Amino acid sequence: MFRFFKELLFCIVLSAAPLHADRTISCEEGRILSPLFKMLLENTEAGYVLYGKKPICTVAYSSYPFFFGDFKDSDPFDRLSVATHAAQTILKQPFFRSGNIVFHFDEKDELLLIINRNLFVKTIQENVSLFQYVLGPSVTAESLLNTLLSPHHAFCEVFNYDRVLIGIVLGYGAQNSLFNSRLENIENDGILTRDLPPFVPKATLSPDADNQSRLLFLSKSENPKWAKKCTTLKPSAGFSSLKEESEKLAKKMAISSTQLLSETPNFVFLCLKEESQLLFDLERTQKKIKKLLHSPVCLEKALGMIGQENINVQETKQALHVPHVDINLSKEHSDVALQQPHTAIANPMLSEELRACCKDAQNELEGQSCTPKTQVMDFLIAKLLKHELQGYEQYQLLSFAEGLLAEKNEHIIFSRYGASAPDAVNNIKTAKKNLEIADHFFASLTENSNYTRIFEHALYYQILANGSGPTLQEQKRVLLSFNIYDPNGNCLNFDTQNIEVKDTVPGFAHGIQGMKIGEKRKIYIHPSLAYGAHTYLEKGIYLEAVVTLHEISEEKGSLSPLMPTDLSFIRDDRFLEQCAKELGQTLRFRGKKKAEFLQQCPNISISSISKNFQMLDDQSPLSPEELNILNQYFWNLYFL
């Protein structure tokens, strides 16, 4: 326990200590930077930036420690996050901001950016037309770099979430980025974007089981910023379908090289198979990074490459001194963690608790017994777990709390992807309710003589204005205006477009058949002939389409027979029960894996954590000071 507070105190003192003018790094600074740089060089592409082969390296981190499973095999992401958090104050000093190698924190998306300033400018200048085409004709390399280093902009936001531009600045090359971007746009279109009525469901573009599960259980894309607001992608010239184009592109591409994939540090990206020189240069650089990692003065050399000068790290054989802290605690404050575990610790009160904890550490050093106030860590870990699981309802979280206390040999089945999302069960309930509304509404249309039936209980229309001239009879393309509404009258999409009929949902494609030029028609489409339940739109809704036909192409096409999607599983109460059961199992599994990790941590009571977890409400956010304490605790676990 003493080690935690010892390191906590030196980190507090460190936060105000600048790097020395003679470029000598203090012992404390070296201890903080050493594990971070080892992980950056071994587990990320930062070394390629240092050696001038990559303009930017993006390192994802989290301010909230994430732990799971066996401590010895803990997630490298969490170790790197904790190391990054500990070094944040140091990395924001001028030494890491003013030279050719720049460290910048994108706090919006929680990315540590490591930038080779000269290579970045050179890369942008070589491809400036592409950047100006996407970002505007006035864009320059210097203006982009200044925007990137601004605290107000996220990394991907700067490049307008354009995969081509991002690939270029990540060092993949322009041609590789163009091909890879197109392939990713095709393959991810069904996962990352919202359905756009009346066009074909994204579910038909993503038959993979995990993708189908995402669309069924989640209410929105996990990466909505990547979603394209335009219509569904079209095949490029020379291809009859997106599948054909995707397969052709995939045959041209390869994943890096065997060496870059199998040896550390990896450099993983899709590149054209004939791209040999770039791969050769990266492989040579990989060997240099490996040599640097094995150097006994790895940190000094890495820092020297950043500052372009010799760097020395102070050495000391003395133990770090824990300074004396004056304590003036009232009885009320000293017992707060034990008496009121359900109440969030306010910042001023936490400072008092921290002082008390520091004195406990000194008592331990002097051989005196420690007070129960050190159990504040149980409380903070419970708050951390509560933050990680925000969005779940309290009754659902009971399964997680039970998992924390589960027997070590208990076997728990992990559910399918998506079923464990916080809103998964509610989404299925919503789909079931909307489907019942749709069934009732279409039953009423059957008895309404104002509507013409195309498919019983699923597809009806009413002519609002008569047309004249040619009739639509399976022609391939049409020019029409449309407004698409949900059952509540909200407009989901409207436009005037020249479209291919086969690119629309079955209910729309068949609903416009028989229309004449100038005709205006209202079409009601059952969810089984629209987007069903596998969609990021509200699940299980029927659609109202108001359509005016303007032109018909002469080229004939063909329509598949109407076959409504089977949604009987949504109507079945047993499916909802199974989803709720899977959610409970998954939360219990997560609790058990958290406990496996915590069992190997010193001065932690899992039963106390479980009790605190159940008593906390959702309005107990972690303060910055609490986060610092947690990150320092896990830093000691990982690196001491």
PADREN-949890 format. One line per field, with one value per residue (C-alpha): x, y, z. Coordinates in nm, 3 decimals. Example, Ala and Ser with C-alpha at 12.3 -4.5 7.8 and 13.67 -1.06 7.14 Angstrom:
2
c1 <- (1.230,1.367)
c2 <- (-0.450,-0.106)
c3 <- (0.780,0.714)
***
This chain:
640
c1 <- (0.000,0.292,0.426,0.106,0.117,0.490,0.451,0.142,0.331,0.629,0.388,0.218,0.556,0.659,0.365,0.527,0.883,0.999,1.254,1.594,1.748,2.064,1.848,1.916,1.608,1.544,1.515,1.144,1.086,1.284,1.080,0.759,0.880,1.068,0.770,0.573,0.847,0.914,0.547,0.528,0.827,0.717,0.339,0.274,0.417,0.579,0.928,0.855,0.775,1.105,1.298,1.116,0.911,0.566,0.423,0.185,0.127,-0.203,-0.201,-0.541,-0.567,-0.834,-0.839,-1.033,-0.829,-0.971,-0.878,-1.001,-0.903,-0.558,-0.329,-0.024,-0.201,-0.367,-0.466,-0.168,-0.415,-0.479,-0.110,-0.040,-0.333,-0.210,0.146,0.022,-0.188,0.109,0.334,0.079,0.220,0.574,0.469,0.297,0.625,0.795,1.063,0.797,0.615,0.873,1.103,1.060,0.896,0.580,0.363,0.004,-0.300,-0.626,-0.847,-1.170,-1.106,-0.845,-0.553,-0.187,-0.052,0.320,0.403,0.715,0.671,0.904,0.770,0.410,0.464,0.648,0.371,0.093,0.281,0.328,-0.047,-0.181,-0.438,-0.611,-0.622,-0.751,-1.018,-1.161,-1.082,-1.090,-0.853,-0.693,-0.557,-0.179,0.050,0.124,-0.242,-0.331,-0.054,-0.163,-0.523,-0.411,-0.218,-0.514,-0.692,-1.027,-1.007,-1.004,-0.761,-1.015,-1.224,-0.932,-0.933,-1.313,-1.319,-1.183,-1.010,-0.786,-0.640,-0.602,-0.426,-0.180,-0.081,-0.049,0.221,0.041,0.103,-0.151,-0.230,-0.259,-0.488,-0.711,-0.758,-0.791,-1.039,-1.265,-1.251,-1.330,-1.615,-1.772,-1.721,-1.817,-2.110,-2.355,-2.201,-2.129,-2.410,-2.777,-3.037,-3.158,-3.516,-3.619,-3.286,-3.195,-3.135,-2.775,-2.848,-2.850,-2.497,-2.362,-2.460,-2.193,-2.350,-2.176,-2.286,-2.644,-2.626,-2.507,-2.796,-3.047,-2.941,-2.783,-2.983,-2.707,-2.374,-2.073,-1.889,-2.157,-1.900,-1.781,-2.130,-2.188,-2.495,-2.518,-2.715,-2.597,-2.262,-2.268,-2.024,-1.733,-1.718,-1.666,-1.828,-2.182,-2.202,-2.024,-1.948,-1.767,-1.571,-1.482,-1.353,-1.141,-0.992,-0.916,-0.718,-0.496,-0.423,-0.211,-0.166,0.182,0.452,0.525,0.802,0.597,0.310,0.501,0.774,0.745,0.677,0.411,0.322,-0.015,-0.197,-0.345,-0.116,-0.097,0.087,0.342,0.431,0.777,0.994,0.771,0.761,1.139,1.197,0.956,1.122,1.463,1.318,1.159,1.505,1.638,1.354,1.418,1.785,1.684,1.453,1.738,1.969,2.042,1.999,1.681,1.506,1.804,1.838,1.465,1.459,1.771,1.590,1.305,1.524,1.803,2.063,2.222,1.997,2.107,1.884,1.983,2.056,2.002,2.026,1.821,1.464,1.205,1.114,0.753,0.722,0.534,0.175,-0.003,-0.338,-0.637,-0.934,-1.271,-1.442,-1.707,-1.448,-1.232,-1.517,-1.688,-1.569,-1.704,-2.018,-2.145,-2.022,-2.324,-2.228,-1.983,-1.671,-1.652,-1.315,-1.237,-1.337,-1.128,-0.826,-0.883,-0.915,-0.598,-0.410,-0.536,-0.424,-0.079,-0.049,-0.155,0.131,0.373,0.232,0.288,0.649,0.699,0.546,0.223,-0.116,-0.316,-0.663,-0.966,-0.960,-0.730,-1.040,-1.121,-0.961,-1.246,-1.488,-1.302,-1.275,-1.650,-1.706,-1.474,-1.676,-1.998,-1.866,-1.768,-2.120,-2.318,-2.636,-2.744,-3.045,-2.991,-3.156,-2.929,-2.619,-2.704,-2.578,-2.243,-2.220,-2.296,-2.024,-1.772,-1.840,-1.874,-1.674,-1.346,-1.441,-1.790,-1.842,-2.034,-2.136,-2.060,-2.348,-2.347,-2.215,-2.454,-2.688,-2.496,-2.539,-2.717,-3.016,-3.031,-3.335,-3.515,-3.453,-3.620,-3.913,-3.942,-3.933,-4.206,-4.428,-4.377,-4.449,-4.778,-4.869,-4.784,-4.990,-5.292,-5.257,-5.229,-5.526,-5.728,-5.605,-5.744,-6.092,-6.039,-6.170,-5.961,-5.644,-5.538,-5.376,-5.051,-4.960,-5.211,-5.131,-4.801,-4.826,-5.101,-5.126,-5.364,-5.353,-5.340,-5.312,-5.362,-5.089,-5.087,-4.864,-4.629,-4.676,-4.393,-4.365,-4.033,-3.821,-3.473,-3.445,-3.693,-3.685,-3.913,-3.972,-4.034,-4.101,-4.061,-4.229,-4.228,-4.558,-4.539,-4.519,-4.147,-3.980,-3.692,-3.580,-3.695,-3.544,-3.588,-3.359,-3.289,-3.268,-3.242,-3.560,-3.374,-3.173,-3.482,-3.656,-3.896,-4.208,-4.106,-3.988,-4.317,-4.527,-4.439,-4.512,-4.805,-4.756,-4.796,-4.589,-4.714,-4.894,-4.868,-4.913,-4.913,-4.766,-4.777,-4.496,-4.498,-4.163,-4.134,-4.101,-3.883,-3.613,-3.752,-3.558,-3.201,-3.148,-3.019,-3.354,-3.619,-3.676,-3.996,-4.157,-4.372,-4.315,-4.536,-4.397,-4.543,-4.409,-4.445,-4.318,-4.149,-3.964,-3.925,-3.621,-3.670,-3.430,-3.613,-3.512,-3.651,-3.787,-3.764,-4.100,-4.225,-4.107,-4.168,-3.891,-3.981,-4.020,-4.198,-3.901,-3.967,-4.328,-4.219,-4.189,-3.934,-3.687,-3.710,-3.661,-3.357,-3.209,-3.256,-3.094,-2.796,-2.752,-2.747,-2.498,-2.267,-2.270,-2.204,-1.916,-1.771,-1.798,-1.618,-1.334,-1.297,-1.276,-1.006,-0.792,-0.873,-0.793,-0.430,-0.425,-0.296,-0.511,-0.838,-1.156,-1.377,-1.675,-1.640,-1.616,-1.929,-2.125,-2.014,-2.095,-2.454,-2.508,-2.374,-2.617,-2.553,-2.496,-2.155,-1.900,-1.530,-1.360,-1.021,-0.853,-1.013,-0.902,-0.546,-0.549,-0.685,-0.436,-0.150,-0.267,-0.270,0.062,0.219,0.060,0.187,0.530,0.676)
c2 <- (0.000,0.229,0.196,0.342,0.653,0.694,0.705,0.924,1.186,1.201,1.235,1.531,1.697,1.608,1.789,2.124,2.024,2.126,1.940,2.083,2.336,2.126,1.839,1.623,1.423,1.373,1.027,1.078,1.192,0.897,0.651,0.795,0.814,0.483,0.241,0.471,0.495,0.122,0.055,0.324,0.177,-0.185,-0.170,0.130,0.285,0.573,0.451,0.491,0.857,0.906,0.756,0.970,0.698,0.800,1.153,1.084,0.804,0.801,0.628,0.562,0.593,0.625,0.849,0.573,0.262,-0.053,-0.390,-0.737,-1.098,-1.220,-0.947,-1.102,-1.091,-0.755,-0.555,-0.359,-0.081,-0.030,-0.037,0.215,0.433,0.440,0.514,0.792,0.946,0.946,1.118,1.371,1.665,1.594,1.545,1.885,2.064,2.268,2.003,1.771,2.046,2.273,2.046,1.836,1.554,1.687,1.521,1.645,1.529,1.512,1.514,1.504,1.155,1.059,1.018,1.090,1.222,1.183,1.399,1.428,1.794,1.803,1.478,1.589,1.915,1.735,1.471,1.731,1.937,1.629,1.559,1.910,1.881,1.591,1.778,2.095,1.900,1.767,2.049,2.359,2.530,2.754,2.464,2.447,2.208,2.474,2.564,2.196,2.142,2.447,2.324,1.977,2.114,2.324,2.199,2.265,2.003,1.624,1.440,1.284,1.599,1.799,1.572,1.569,1.197,1.127,0.789,0.884,1.189,1.009,0.717,0.957,1.133,0.794,0.704,0.454,0.641,0.810,0.514,0.268,0.511,0.557,0.184,0.103,0.385,0.262,-0.093,0.017,0.239,-0.055,-0.311,-0.082,0.093,-0.152,-0.126,0.240,0.418,0.464,0.336,0.604,0.543,0.434,0.270,-0.092,-0.188,-0.191,-0.535,-0.677,-0.541,-0.699,-1.066,-1.132,-1.253,-0.994,-0.713,-0.841,-0.856,-0.494,-0.380,-0.578,-0.484,-0.139,0.178,0.374,0.329,0.285,0.532,0.776,1.039,0.812,0.771,0.916,1.138,1.064,0.784,0.425,0.376,0.295,0.062,0.236,0.250,-0.094,-0.287,-0.419,-0.443,-0.336,-0.700,-0.741,-0.421,-0.521,-0.861,-0.704,-0.450,-0.717,-0.918,-0.616,-0.555,-0.729,-0.669,-0.520,-0.789,-1.103,-0.929,-0.620,-0.839,-1.099,-0.891,-0.594,-0.315,-0.405,-0.178,-0.298,-0.153,-0.260,-0.188,-0.269,-0.593,-0.423,-0.171,-0.316,-0.009,0.127,-0.213,-0.251,0.088,0.005,-0.332,-0.166,0.088,-0.189,-0.341,-0.005,0.027,-0.325,-0.237,0.078,-0.121,-0.352,-0.062,-0.011,0.364,0.331,0.623,0.857,0.776,0.818,1.152,1.255,1.191,1.411,1.700,1.640,1.661,1.445,1.357,1.222,1.061,1.111,0.803,0.765,0.477,0.656,0.560,0.822,1.025,1.060,1.415,1.481,1.598,1.788,1.629,1.813,1.584,1.606,1.285,1.345,1.363,1.078,0.828,0.941,0.651,0.394,0.566,0.697,0.470,0.567,0.935,1.074,1.220,1.590,1.729,1.917,1.615,1.386,1.603,1.542,1.170,1.175,1.345,1.080,0.807,0.965,0.957,0.592,0.523,0.690,0.488,0.171,0.277,0.336,0.000,0.144,0.000,0.162,0.305,0.186,0.507,0.337,0.148,0.457,0.267,0.014,0.301,0.462,0.133,0.083,0.429,0.338,0.023,0.220,0.465,0.182,0.037,0.359,0.321,-0.006,-0.015,-0.084,-0.427,-0.530,-0.426,-0.672,-0.945,-0.767,-0.729,-1.100,-1.178,-0.992,-1.246,-1.554,-1.868,-1.892,-2.218,-2.102,-2.126,-1.836,-1.825,-1.501,-1.384,-1.296,-0.957,-0.670,-0.854,-0.711,-0.347,-0.131,-0.068,-0.413,-0.540,-0.206,-0.208,-0.548,-0.423,-0.119,-0.336,-0.561,-0.265,-0.100,-0.426,-0.461,-0.104,-0.184,-0.507,-0.324,-0.037,-0.264,-0.469,-0.145,-0.069,-0.405,-0.279,0.070,0.094,0.406,0.197,-0.056,-0.376,-0.497,-0.747,-0.830,-0.684,-0.546,-0.310,-0.062,0.259,0.547,0.767,1.134,1.277,1.097,1.087,1.027,0.875,0.576,0.338,0.207,-0.166,-0.290,-0.033,-0.008,0.363,0.637,1.005,1.075,1.295,1.131,1.208,0.922,0.944,0.730,0.641,0.964,1.182,1.258,1.297,1.049,1.158,1.364,1.428,1.431,1.170,0.955,0.614,0.248,0.080,-0.231,-0.012,0.058,-0.151,-0.416,-0.234,0.086,-0.086,-0.277,0.010,0.242,-0.016,0.084,0.459,0.692,1.002,1.283,1.050,1.114,0.818,0.752,0.411,0.235,-0.019,-0.277,-0.319,-0.671,-0.507,-0.218,-0.223,-0.472,-0.486,-0.498,-0.125,0.186,0.349,0.297,-0.075,-0.230,0.085,0.098,0.369,0.614,0.719,1.004,0.970,1.169,1.005,1.235,1.016,0.648,0.505,0.276,0.010,-0.284,-0.429,-0.702,-0.720,-1.014,-1.146,-0.988,-1.195,-1.025,-1.064,-1.308,-1.100,-1.365,-1.388,-1.028,-1.115,-1.416,-1.330,-1.609,-1.417,-1.115,-1.340,-1.497,-1.151,-1.048,-1.374,-1.322,-0.968,-1.091,-1.367,-1.124,-0.876,-1.158,-1.273,-0.922,-0.898,-1.230,-1.123,-0.795,-0.989,-1.217,-0.910,-0.745,-1.063,-1.010,-0.646,-0.549,-0.377,-0.438,-0.596,-0.731,-0.774,-0.409,-0.304,-0.504,-0.344,0.006,-0.065,-0.162,0.143,0.401,0.576,0.689,1.048,0.974,1.077,1.045,1.377,1.457,1.411,1.069,0.969,1.070,0.848,0.551,0.592,0.621,0.304,0.108,0.259,0.112,-0.225,-0.238,-0.082,-0.129)
c3 <- (0.000,0.080,-0.272,-0.417,-0.201,-0.242,-0.620,-0.590,-0.394,-0.628,-0.924,-0.754,-0.699,-1.053,-1.211,-1.139,-1.235,-1.585,-1.792,-1.711,-1.943,-1.986,-2.109,-1.807,-1.720,-1.350,-1.201,-1.141,-1.500,-1.629,-1.425,-1.569,-1.929,-1.946,-1.948,-2.180,-2.442,-2.426,-2.498,-2.767,-2.949,-2.906,-2.944,-3.170,-3.486,-3.295,-3.382,-3.753,-3.683,-3.499,-3.791,-4.048,-4.220,-4.095,-4.068,-3.780,-3.532,-3.345,-3.007,-2.854,-2.477,-2.213,-1.908,-1.732,-1.646,-1.803,-1.656,-1.742,-1.673,-1.571,-1.443,-1.612,-1.950,-1.895,-2.198,-2.346,-2.420,-2.049,-1.963,-2.237,-2.126,-1.767,-1.877,-2.107,-1.831,-1.591,-1.846,-1.970,-1.774,-1.898,-2.261,-2.262,-2.185,-2.461,-2.519,-2.664,-2.853,-3.014,-3.214,-3.527,-3.330,-3.168,-2.903,-2.897,-2.701,-2.893,-2.585,-2.785,-2.923,-2.660,-2.900,-2.839,-3.170,-3.239,-3.540,-3.753,-3.842,-4.146,-4.296,-4.236,-4.426,-4.708,-4.740,-4.756,-5.013,-5.235,-5.225,-5.177,-5.459,-5.285,-4.954,-5.121,-5.310,-4.981,-4.737,-4.957,-5.204,-4.943,-4.735,-4.693,-4.506,-4.244,-4.188,-4.149,-3.895,-3.695,-3.696,-3.594,-3.295,-3.183,-2.867,-3.036,-3.314,-3.314,-3.542,-3.779,-3.772,-3.916,-4.222,-4.250,-4.166,-4.515,-4.522,-4.815,-4.642,-4.312,-4.481,-4.647,-4.322,-4.151,-4.401,-4.623,-4.948,-5.177,-5.405,-5.117,-4.934,-5.239,-5.294,-4.924,-4.866,-5.144,-5.011,-4.656,-4.772,-4.956,-4.680,-4.390,-4.557,-4.402,-4.054,-4.002,-4.182,-4.113,-4.356,-4.593,-4.711,-4.967,-5.057,-4.991,-4.626,-4.509,-4.367,-4.721,-4.772,-4.451,-4.425,-4.162,-3.836,-3.617,-3.845,-3.842,-3.462,-3.448,-3.662,-3.457,-3.106,-3.139,-3.191,-3.361,-3.530,-3.303,-3.526,-3.645,-3.745,-4.024,-4.160,-4.505,-4.539,-4.908,-5.070,-5.092,-5.263,-5.634,-5.814,-5.987,-6.366,-6.517,-6.231,-6.222,-5.842,-5.525,-5.448,-5.780,-5.721,-5.365,-5.475,-5.751,-5.511,-5.251,-5.508,-5.574,-5.206,-4.943,-4.569,-4.523,-4.536,-4.336,-4.144,-4.062,-3.944,-3.743,-3.580,-3.346,-3.381,-3.636,-3.924,-4.047,-4.347,-4.679,-4.972,-5.341,-5.402,-5.626,-5.351,-5.276,-5.207,-4.930,-4.759,-4.792,-4.627,-4.345,-4.282,-4.254,-4.012,-3.808,-3.753,-3.635,-3.385,-3.253,-3.205,-3.019,-2.793,-2.691,-2.609,-2.236,-2.298,-2.507,-2.337,-2.371,-2.743,-2.811,-2.630,-2.819,-3.150,-3.027,-2.904,-3.159,-2.882,-2.615,-2.324,-1.984,-1.724,-1.363,-1.158,-0.788,-0.544,-0.279,-0.215,-0.292,0.015,0.119,0.257,0.579,0.535,0.811,0.889,1.037,0.982,1.146,1.255,0.983,0.705,0.827,0.822,0.502,0.287,0.531,0.655,0.319,0.039,-0.173,-0.182,-0.437,-0.275,-0.355,-0.455,-0.129,0.076,-0.142,-0.069,0.301,0.237,0.030,0.312,0.551,0.312,0.290,0.668,0.666,0.424,0.665,0.954,0.754,0.691,1.062,1.155,1.292,1.204,0.923,0.963,0.761,0.558,0.307,0.187,-0.019,-0.312,-0.300,-0.333,-0.624,-0.813,-0.764,-0.917,-1.204,-1.276,-1.253,-1.512,-1.745,-1.727,-1.753,-1.956,-1.799,-1.568,-1.201,-1.208,-1.496,-1.303,-1.026,-1.260,-1.285,-0.905,-0.868,-1.121,-0.906,-0.629,-0.852,-0.779,-0.968,-1.141,-1.242,-1.618,-1.770,-2.137,-2.320,-2.541,-2.910,-3.013,-2.953,-2.717,-2.423,-2.531,-2.270,-2.495,-2.659,-2.466,-2.498,-2.874,-2.904,-2.693,-2.921,-3.233,-3.091,-3.003,-3.343,-3.522,-3.331,-3.433,-3.796,-3.795,-3.654,-3.902,-4.208,-4.089,-4.099,-4.453,-4.567,-4.485,-4.634,-4.992,-5.059,-5.073,-5.334,-5.209,-5.367,-5.093,-4.822,-4.479,-4.612,-4.912,-5.008,-5.208,-5.278,-5.590,-5.489,-5.844,-6.175,-6.438,-6.811,-7.074,-7.028,-6.736,-6.519,-6.582,-6.445,-6.628,-6.481,-6.399,-6.307,-6.218,-5.925,-5.622,-5.287,-4.922,-4.674,-4.331,-4.016,-3.837,-3.635,-3.945,-3.914,-4.254,-4.283,-4.630,-4.927,-5.269,-5.644,-5.794,-6.094,-5.932,-6.015,-5.898,-5.778,-5.536,-5.324,-5.057,-5.196,-5.077,-5.255,-5.576,-5.611,-5.474,-5.764,-6.036,-6.256,-6.199,-6.497,-6.571,-6.347,-6.108,-5.734,-5.507,-5.131,-5.047,-4.709,-4.659,-4.380,-4.193,-4.340,-4.685,-4.561,-4.290,-4.041,-3.713,-3.851,-3.886,-3.709,-3.786,-3.522,-3.535,-3.664,-3.808,-4.120,-4.382,-4.563,-4.903,-5.108,-5.463,-5.787,-6.108,-6.362,-6.615,-6.707,-6.884,-7.181,-7.054,-6.900,-6.568,-6.347,-5.995,-5.760,-5.634,-5.312,-5.015,-4.678,-4.419,-4.143,-3.826,-3.623,-3.384,-3.276,-3.195,-2.987,-2.615,-2.576,-2.794,-2.564,-2.262,-2.427,-2.498,-2.135,-2.023,-2.256,-2.127,-1.767,-1.852,-2.028,-1.740,-1.495,-1.717,-1.722,-1.343,-1.302,-1.534,-1.344,-1.018,-1.162,-1.215,-0.880,-0.687,-0.780,-0.663,-0.317,-0.054,-0.240,-0.105,-0.383,-0.152,-0.048,-0.414,-0.496,-0.211,-0.306,-0.671,-0.587,-0.364,-0.610,-0.839,-1.196,-1.081,-0.926,-1.189,-1.118,-1.056,-1.218,-0.881,-0.834,-1.183,-1.099,-0.791,-0.985,-1.268,-1.018,-0.842,-1.167,-1.276,-0.963,-1.035,-1.391,-1.374,-1.024)
***
